[in-house]
Amino acid sequence: MANNQGPQGTNDPAGSTQMFRAFVDDAPQGRQAAPAASSSGPRIGLIVGILAAVVVVAAVAWLALG
C-alpha cells in the first residue's frame, strides 16, 4: 500500500513570511521613539561614572601621599 497523501499539518511559509514582514515593518517605529527621548541618559551616567572614578583616585592618592 502506497501512501500518496502529502504531509498534513504543514504551515504555509508564505503566510509566515508575510506576518514576519508586517511585524518587522511595525517594530522600528516604536523603537526609534524611545532612544531619542533618553539619548542624554547614557551620557549623563557616563559623565557621573567618570567623575566618581576621578574622585576615588584623588582620594586614594591624597591618603597615600598624606
JOCORGI-V59550 format. One record per residue. N is the residue number from 1. RES is the residue in one letter. SS is DSSP state (hx for helix, st for strand, lp for the rest). OMEGA is omega in radians with two decimals (NA if undefined). Layout:
BEGIN
n=N res=RES ss=SS omega=OMEGA
n=N res=RES ss=SS omega=OMEGA
END
This chain:
BEGIN
n=1 res=M ss=lp omega=-3.14
n=2 res=A ss=lp omega=3.11
n=3 res=N ss=lp omega=-3.09
n=4 res=N ss=lp omega=-3.13
n=5 res=Q ss=lp omega=3.10
n=6 res=G ss=lp omega=3.14
n=7 res=P ss=lp omega=-3.12
n=8 res=Q ss=lp omega=3.13
n=9 res=G ss=lp omega=3.12
n=10 res=T ss=lp omega=3.13
n=11 res=N ss=lp omega=3.08
n=12 res=D ss=lp omega=-3.10
n=13 res=P ss=hx omega=3.14
n=14 res=A ss=hx omega=3.11
n=15 res=G ss=hx omega=3.11
n=16 res=S ss=hx omega=3.14
n=17 res=T ss=hx omega=3.13
n=18 res=Q ss=hx omega=3.12
n=19 res=M ss=hx omega=3.12
n=20 res=F ss=hx omega=3.12
n=21 res=R ss=hx omega=3.09
n=22 res=A ss=hx omega=3.11
n=23 res=F ss=hx omega=-3.13
n=24 res=V ss=hx omega=3.13
n=25 res=D ss=hx omega=-3.13
n=26 res=D ss=hx omega=-3.01
n=27 res=A ss=hx omega=-3.07
n=28 res=P ss=hx omega=-3.13
n=29 res=Q ss=hx omega=3.13
n=30 res=G ss=hx omega=-3.10
n=31 res=R ss=hx omega=-3.10
n=32 res=Q ss=hx omega=-3.10
n=33 res=A ss=hx omega=-3.06
n=34 res=A ss=hx omega=-3.14
n=35 res=P ss=hx omega=-3.14
n=36 res=A ss=hx omega=-3.12
n=37 res=A ss=hx omega=-3.06
n=38 res=S ss=lp omega=-3.11
n=39 res=S ss=hx omega=3.13
n=40 res=S ss=hx omega=-3.13
n=41 res=G ss=hx omega=3.14
n=42 res=P ss=hx omega=3.13
n=43 res=R ss=hx omega=3.14
n=44 res=I ss=hx omega=3.11
n=45 res=G ss=hx omega=3.12
n=46 res=L ss=hx omega=3.14
n=47 res=I ss=hx omega=3.13
n=48 res=V ss=hx omega=3.11
n=49 res=G ss=hx omega=3.12
n=50 res=I ss=hx omega=3.11
n=51 res=L ss=hx omega=3.11
n=52 res=A ss=hx omega=3.12
n=53 res=A ss=hx omega=3.12
n=54 res=V ss=hx omega=3.12
n=55 res=V ss=hx omega=3.14
n=56 res=V ss=hx omega=3.14
n=57 res=V ss=hx omega=3.11
n=58 res=A ss=hx omega=3.12
n=59 res=A ss=hx omega=3.10
n=60 res=V ss=hx omega=3.11
n=61 res=A ss=hx omega=3.13
n=62 res=W ss=hx omega=3.11
n=63 res=L ss=hx omega=-3.11
n=64 res=A ss=hx omega=-3.09
n=65 res=L ss=hx omega=-3.05
n=66 res=G ss=lp omega=NA
END
